[in-house]
Amino acid sequence: MSDRVPVVESPSRRAFLFQGTTAALSLPVVATVLASCDKTVAAAAGPASVKAPEPTPRQRADSMDAMHERGIKAFPAKTAGRGNALLAPRLENGVKVFDLTADEIKWEVEPGRHVDAMAFNGMVPGPMIRVREGDRVRVRLTNRMNQSTAVHFHGLELPNDQDGVPFITQPPVKPGESFEYHFTVPNAGSHMYHSHHNSAEQVSKGLLGAFIVEPKAANPAHRADVDALMILNDGVHGYTLNGKSFPATEPLVAKLGQTVRIRFMNEGMMIHPMHLHGMHMTVIAKDGWDQPAPWQCDTLNIAPGERWDVLVKANNPGTWAFHCHILQHAESMTGMFGMVTALIVTA
């Protein structure tokens, strides 16, 4: 709030004389003048307009309900582009080589809404990289954007010079340049890769992806029939799951009795409590590390940068809502939007 005191200027001589003249008019004269003005305005306006009747409570409810119904019936809506496609490596002397390009593209977040995006390999989220603990890996990044960038492998405990933070561990990868990261894959788990340069813009616009490391010795208690990925973001594209907003989000689908593994990854800047209707989640890992004692919940709070792995036993047939429970991220008067999808259990 400004401390400036408003200055009241003295009235001009003309304003003073005008005010004095007005005060000198007799009240009957003023009334006559005002009445004349009112008649002139009324004549110019023409006949009185007919005001539309106010909608009834039932009409208001029907209107709102119709908007909600349209959104549900549109789900899952078709849009151009799909993220998280598995990136197949090429083998060179026993090394798994992954090629990434960083581009500026247009991305359809929901039907008809195209946004400016930054994307690895032309998709949001970027392609899924899946490797095995102990693999030798090389990731070659080519920057085709109009600003510098880099790749940080979030959650992987790598040598310092492979950490991907410009001016701390490497120079920025400038437009038109390439950079290679090379390492032996250390810790297993659900990890991420993303830009660590102007990241509030670049990650918000889509420079992110999943980096999943399978353990050398799999835990039989973690066996799943369906392995699903859910990357959360909340930047300039709005509230998204895997780069899309409802009704363009994709449902998770399982047969009755199957086990679904969901890998949550929060690449946004807000906390998102993800809530599943109809069934509980069993939490088995956080940030790639197995939980010493798995535990159950139906709402899991996921903070920025966190990864959580859960198992869901699909034992309740039907279509079940699955959404962020900060309701301003999921539903409004016009219907569901943003961080909403569904788990469909088929009999």
N, C-alpha and C positions, 0 to 999 in steps of 0.2 A: 504494500500500500504506500502511495506517495505521501511525503511529508509536506508537499507544496500546499500553501494556503491560497484558495481562490481569491482573485482580486476583483472587487466590485467597482466598475468604472462609473464615474459621474455621468448622469444623463446629458445629452447634448441640448443646446438651446432650442433646436427645432422640436426634439422630443418633449421638452418641458412645456413649450407653447401648445403642442398638440394635446398633451394631457390636460392642461388647463382649459382648453377649449371644450374638450369632451366633458369635463366636470361641469362646465357652465350650462350645458344643455339641460332643459327641463325634463323630468321623468316622463311626462306624456309624449314629448317629441321622440325620446329614445324608444318608447314602447311602439309608437307608430312606425318608426324606421325598421325595428326588428320584425314587426308583423309583416311589413311589406317584403322584407327579405325572405321570410319563411314562405310566403305565397309564391314568390318567384322561383325558389328552389323546388317547391312541390310541383309547380307547373312544368318545370324542366324535367323532373323525374318521371312524369307520366303517371299512369295508373299504378296503384300499389301492387307490388309483386306478391305472388302467392308463395308462402313458405312451405317447403316440403315437410310432411309430418315426420317426427322423430321415429327412428326404428324402435320396435318393441324389444324387450329383453330377449324374447325367443328369436327374433330376426338377427339380433347381434350375435347370439350364440350360434345360430345356423351359419352365419357368415364366417365366424372364426373356425368352427368345426370343419367347414368345407376346405379351408386353407390347410388345416392339419391333415385332412384325408388325402388331399392332392399330393402332399409330400410323401406320405406313407405309400400310396399307390405307385409313385414314381420310383421307389427304391427297389432294387439298385439301378439308378439311372446311368445310362451310357454316356461316357465322355471320351474324348480323344486322349490317348496316352495312358500308360500304366507303369508304375514304378516297381522296384524290388525284383526285377527280372534277374534270375541267376546268371552270373558272369562266369563263363567257362574260361579257364586259363589255358595257355599253351605251355607245353613243357620244353624247356631249353636246358639240357645237361642236368636234368633232375630238379630244376627250379621251376616252380609254378609262376608264370608271368601273367600279370593282369594289366590291361591297358585301360586307362581312364582319360577321358577328355572333359574339360570344363567349358561349358558353352552358355551363352545367354539365349534363352528361348522364350516362346509363349507356351503357357501351360493351362489346360482347361481344368479348373478346380472343381467346378460343378457345371451342370448344363448351361451353356451360353456365357459363362464367366471365364474369360481368358485373362491371365495375369502375366506380368513380366517375371521370369524365373531364371535362376542360375542352376544348371543341372550337370550332373555327371552322366555322360553317355546319353544325353537327351531325354532323361527321365527323372521324375521326382516321386519318391526318393531314388537315389542312384542305385545301380545294380547291386544285388546281394553278392557278397564275396563269402564263400564257404571253404574253409581249409581244415586241416587237421593239426593238432598239437604236434610240434616238431617239424612241420613242413618248412622247406626253404622257399621263400616267396620274394618276388620282385614286383613292385607296383610302379608302372610308368605313367606319370601325369603329364598331359599336354594341355597347356592353357590357351584356349581360343576365345577368352573373354577380353573385355576392354579394361580390366584392372587386374592387378597381381593377385595371386592366391597361393595356397599350399594345402597339404593334407595332413591332418593329425589323426592317428589311430587311437581312438578314445577307449581306454581300458586295457590296451595291450602294454605290457611292461617291456619296452624296447630299449635298445641302446640310445643314448642321448641324442646322437646325430640323426636319428630316424624319427624323432618325435614330432616334426612338422610344424614348428612354431617360428615364423620368420623373425630374424634378428636375435633370437635366442639360440636356436639350433641349426638354422639354415637361412640362406637368403630367400626372399620371396620369389616365387615363380612368376616372372613377368609375362605380359601378353606375347604370344608367339613362341614362348620358351617351353622346355620340357624339363622334368626332374624325375629321378628314379630313387625309389625307396627299396631297400633290400634288407631282409632280416630272416632269422629262423623264428617261426611262430612259437611264442612262449606259452602263456597261460590260456587255458581253454575257457569257453564261455561265450555269452552273447555280448558282443562289443559293437562299436560304431566307428565309422570314419567320417570326417567332415573338415570343412575349411577352418583354419585357425588364423585367418587374416581378414580384417573387416568382417568378422564372423557374425556380428549382430545383423548385418544385411545379408551376407552370403549364405549363412546357414538358414536364416529366416526364408530366403528365397529358394532354397532347395539343394544347396551343396552339402549333401549328407547321404549316408547309406549304412547298411548293416554289414558288420564284419563278424561272422560266426565261426568259432573255432571248436571243432568236435574234439572231445577228450580222447586220449590214447586208450583209456579203459572206460568204457561207457558204464554208467550206473543203471543197472536193470530196473530200478525203481522209477527211473525217468523215461522209460519207454513210452512212446506216444504214436498213435495212428495218424494224427494230423499235426504238422509242425507249422504254426502260423506266426506271422510277424506283424506287429502293430507299432508303427513309428508315429509318435505324437509330435505335432508342431503347432505353433500359435503366433506366427509372425505376420508379415504383410499379406500372406495368402489367406488369413483367417485361421479358424480352428480346423485342423485337418488330421485325418488318420490315413497314413500311407499316401500323403499328397493329395487327398480328395476330401471334400466336405459333403455331408449328407445333403441330398439323397444319392450322391455319386460314390459313396463309400461301398466297399465290397463286404458282403456278409461272410462270416465263418460258417462252414458247413461240415457236419459230422453225422455219421449214422449212429443210431441208438446203441449205446454200449461202448462206443469208441472213446479213446482218451485223446484230448486235444492239448497240445503244448502251445502256449502263447508267450511270445517273447516281446514284452513291452520295452520300448526305447523312447525316452523323452528328449527330443532335440529342440524343444521350445524354451521359452523363458518364464513359464508359469508352472505351478503344480497342477496336476490333473488326477483326481481320484476316480479311477475307472471302476464302474459298477456293472456287474453282470446280474441280470434277472434270472430267477428260476433254478440256478445251480451255484454252488460255491466253487471257489478257486483254492487249490492247494499250492502254496508258495514254496518253490524248491530252490531258487537261486536269486541272489542279488549281485548286480555288477559282475556277473560271471562266476561268482563263488557260491558253491552249494551251501544251503542253509543247514546248520547242524541238526535242527529239528524242524522239518516242514510243518507249516501251520496253515489254517484255513481262514478264508475271508470271502466276502462277496463284493467288497469295495477296497481297492488297493491304491494308496496314495503314491503317485510317481512324480518325483521332483525332477527339475532340469538336470540332465546328464545321467540320470539313473537308468539302469536296466533291471527289470524284474522278469523272472521266468516262473510261470505257473502251469499247473496241470488242471484240466477240467474234465471230469467224467461226464460224458454226454448221456445222462440217465433220465432226462425229462424231455419227452418229445414236444416239438413246437417251435415257434419262432420267438426268440427271447431278445428283448432290447439289451443293448450293451453300449454304455455311454459314459462320458465324463459327468460326474455328479456335481460339478460347479455348473448349475443349471443354465447360467448365462452363456455357457459354452456349448449348449446342446438343444435348448428349446425356448421358444418365445411365443407371443400371441399368434404369429403367423405359422407356427408349426415347428417341427424338429429341423435342426440345421447343425453344421459343424461336426463336433466329435460324437457322432452317433453311428452305430452300425447294429448288427444283430448276429446272434449265434443261432443257427438253424439246425435243429436236431431232427433228422428224418427217421421214421419208424422202419 
